[in-house]
Amino acid sequence: MQIVETLAPVFLVIALGWWLRRRLWLSDAFISEANRLVYWLGLPALLFISLATAPHQEAPAGPLIVMILGATAGTIGLALLAGRYLGIGRASLGTFVQAAYRGNLAYVALPILVLLPAAHGPLYTAALLAMAPIMAFYNAAAVILLLSSHAPSGEGMAGRVVREILRNPLIWSSALGAVYGWREWPLPAWLDHSVSMVGKMSLPLALICIGGTLAATRLTGNRRRIVAASVGKLVVLPLCGWLLARLFGLSPAETQVGLVMLATPTAAASYTMATQLGGDGELAAGSVVMSTLLSLAALAAVVAWG
């Protein structure tokens, strides 16, 4: 029953977005504009207000950060080895590795954590606090991997890494909210209510956009590589996280929250970044679609385990 109560709302809203796009009630232009609204305004507002008004003293994010970043680094290494074993050329290798580690934290993990019984109070705040450094690492690793695929000299890589981190609104809104909450600065009631209203629109709209994007995205490219990247994302990455959680003695609740964040599908941003930095667009798009379809089983296993 817990699986249904936690995951059904999230995946039903994604299915609604898919149905609306298939019925042509949503246009590509609307999905693009809504995605921009969620990314630049809705989710930053939600992250800021959640962190600015939460008691940080009771929310140690360190164990989650160590678990997730450690699992991500391990999966990157394994994906590089798997890519060479599968004969993936250098031009596509960075895209393959990115698809195997870069999860959809803001659009998928957040809605699930809101509904997950284990992720309440300080642990939810800890998950939010962990997102900024994790997203920064995701962006930095993606830039390095994608540029290394066709520019092994690394020319201009440091600048690109810094720019990708600084231009991510989810990172700086999380950092700003964390500082605001840590300093315990009071928010005027009118500002608190206004930002909260904007933030509350972000999760359902983000899920509808995911569904609409899936309906408009074709599953093309090498299926073997797409499946391998999805297995890396939904099986290998959570397994690495579970092993690290056992090694570092994380509580069952901390472990479950971390596994939810690790078992999310490949982020849609991986396609955007792959196309911008000369990666394999078909492999990236196919991995987003395939991992989203398969993530229901992975997330159900994590929720049931808890």
Secondary structure as GFF3:
##gff-version 3
##sequence-region A 1 306
A	DSSP	alpha_helix	2	22	.	.	.	ID=ss1
A	DSSP	alpha_helix	28	37	.	.	.	ID=ss2
A	DSSP	pi_helix	38	42	.	.	.	ID=ss3
A	DSSP	alpha_helix	43	52	.	.	.	ID=ss4
A	DSSP	three_ten_helix	56	58	.	.	.	ID=ss5
A	DSSP	alpha_helix	62	85	.	.	.	ID=ss6
A	DSSP	alpha_helix	90	101	.	.	.	ID=ss7
A	DSSP	pi_helix	105	109	.	.	.	ID=ss8
A	DSSP	alpha_helix	110	115	.	.	.	ID=ss9
A	DSSP	alpha_helix	122	150	.	.	.	ID=ss10
A	DSSP	alpha_helix	157	166	.	.	.	ID=ss11
A	DSSP	alpha_helix	169	183	.	.	.	ID=ss12
A	DSSP	alpha_helix	189	200	.	.	.	ID=ss13
A	DSSP	alpha_helix	202	216	.	.	.	ID=ss14
A	DSSP	alpha_helix	223	231	.	.	.	ID=ss15
A	DSSP	pi_helix	232	236	.	.	.	ID=ss16
A	DSSP	alpha_helix	237	248	.	.	.	ID=ss17
A	DSSP	alpha_helix	252	262	.	.	.	ID=ss18
A	DSSP	alpha_helix	269	276	.	.	.	ID=ss19
A	DSSP	alpha_helix	281	305	.	.	.	ID=ss20
###
